[in-house]
């Protein structure tokens, strides 16, 4: 649970963004009386100990990367503190929208405006490279454009010269579509690699589409290595610099000085561009006198506003103020989604006249709640959380029925057997405990040898328990022993669901959704590959649909049997999702709210203010009339659904 005051100084006000491994809050420095951004490392329960160490170190690396860049386009890191064993980065804070969001919402930029943005991004990259820092994740969702500022953010996977390389199980880090060819081949990153990514970002900014596309990361990498970029149709004078930056051979790629001159030309540098001061290469045309804007195009409020000419020229060029405060609204490897009213979909989540209503609030200890589930008869609720306890509640009386202690680390997942007599709990300690639910006592402990458990599911007849984490393990419930293991090939599994006949098991991980034939020896069928999962995942009761959170595209809904994407739920960037028993309603926990989506009509149904800073877990009652929500305030809220 996040206390209101961090390190005795920073008061959390509201959550402004969330990704797979971090949460950013707007906070108040009570000592200096100023607003700051507080970035909290968030480690999902499915990570292994080694991955948790990597992400913790990556958070500290981000602070070191930003702190060593003395540049107006780099966020000022005020402090790095530790609170309840979790590192926090305290930074300056400013609002803004990502370039990716602007293009998706307002359309592609004009070549002149895209060139102006490119100049400022190039300046920030040159300053970073001069300090020995490679960004390695330049992409539209890491570019923030706001109040006369263009900011390159998220140094979470940056490489500092001399630092130990941090890789995640050998995976190439960064967005595939913006990864330079040499990095796609597994070679070390270069300064030229960041320039290639800048070219791909400018392509997207002016064309409104990616230069290289593929149905999955491997296909995208193949396209980058073997194919030419998509044809430029809107780039106009920006085309030469994009083509030069996207050369596959790093040695032949356009350098920063050449790019700066072409960008200035594309922006009309002879009489209007203020060239940032850190760019290398030859002196640029017009550099050394005041320039004025003369672009006659529709304005975009999130881009630097045109400057009017002054009556008297000045001797030195006015340099556009840059700030790297985008890190206040960006996360380690995926861009954040800011809760800005301008960014909500046109079909907003308006609560209908017969709206859901809060019926009870159940306090549940001191720790953040990570999982909540109803018993099959709907009479009992079980919760698991960071305080390592499992709690049972009676739904009718709204009172605690018991507390089960046995886990040594946070409890990330809980599940009832179909008959409701057995409760299975799993967590970070790599143990699964089977409990006699009515008697509130432990029956057996199943060990996964220290591997964190991300999901639990019983077969329809209750004879088999499947646990998912670093691998899929099948357990004989009656004999309390493992009967089979299914390798997850390096993935972290977050969701699992048996099919209605118990012969197939669906699992969802960080990269793929798979169907396992648990009664035979055949290979699993890969349903789809997830390009950037970050939030919660859940299967419908019959296992035919899967919902998964996604930073860039909202919550996505798949048809598992048909192996196809059904729809994307706009405005939802969920760290928890749940289906109603009939599958007609999908609940998405998005920050402080829960969004209800009608899966039949594909329309919003309602938006609930869940009364907590972050909703971490949600569950429907068996009859679908009650929704339970829980989060970082250690309370379960029950909502009546009309």
Beta strands, then each sheet from edge to edge (+ up, - down):
strand 1: 5-6
strand 2: 10-18
strand 3: 22-29
strand 4: 34-41
strand 5: 77-83
strand 6: 86-91
strand 7: 96-98
strand 8: 133-134
strand 9: 143-146
strand 10: 149-152
strand 11: 159-160
strand 12: 357-363
strand 13: 369-374
strand 14: 380-385
strand 15: 389-394
strand 16: 399-405
strand 17: 411-416
strand 18: 422-427
strand 19: 431-436
strand 20: 441-447
strand 21: 455-458
strand 22: 464-468
strand 23: 471-476
strand 24: 481-487
strand 25: 493-498
strand 26: 504-509
strand 27: 512-517
strand 28: 525-529
strand 29: 533-539
strand 30: 545-550
strand 31: 555-559
strand 32: 564-569
strand 33: 576-579
strand 34: 585-590
strand 35: 593-598
strand 36: 603-609
strand 37: 615-620
strand 38: 626-631
strand 39: 635-640
sheet 1: 1+ 2- 3+ 4- 6+ 5-
sheet 2: 7+ 9- 10+
sheet 3: 8+ 11-
sheet 4: 12+ 39- 38+ 37-
sheet 5: 13+ 14- 15+ 16-
sheet 6: 17+ 18- 19+ 20-
sheet 7: 21+ 22- 23+ 24-
sheet 8: 25+ 26- 27+ 28-
sheet 9: 29+ 30- 31+ 32-
sheet 10: 33+ 34- 35+ 36-
end
